[in-house]
Amino acid sequence: AHRQEFLAHQAQTQAQLTELNGAVRNLTEVVHAFSETVHNLAETQLGLAEAQRRTEENLQRLGEAFTAHRQEFLAHQAQTQAQ
């Protein structure tokens, strides 16, 4: 009777270990996928930072061009009024 009980507990323990191994495998896959997601997010963040830098540079150039064109316009306007 004790041997049967022991074998039943052993089988139950083996089933639980098998289930635990499956859970660990699944968790490992989730952690791996999460690591890839974090890596991709970091790359995306770097890309966005670069895009923001280029946008700021373009805005600066547009502002400078606007100022230059405005000065030219005012100079032409003054010249036209003088004529």
Contacts in CASP RR format, 6 or more apart in sequence:
PFRMAT RR
TARGET T0000
AUTHOR 0000-0000-0000
METHOD contacts of the structure
MODEL  1
AHRQEFLAHQAQTQAQLTELNGAVRNLTEVVHAFSETVHNLAETQLGLAE
AQRRTEENLQRLGEAFTAHRQEFLAHQAQTQAQ
END
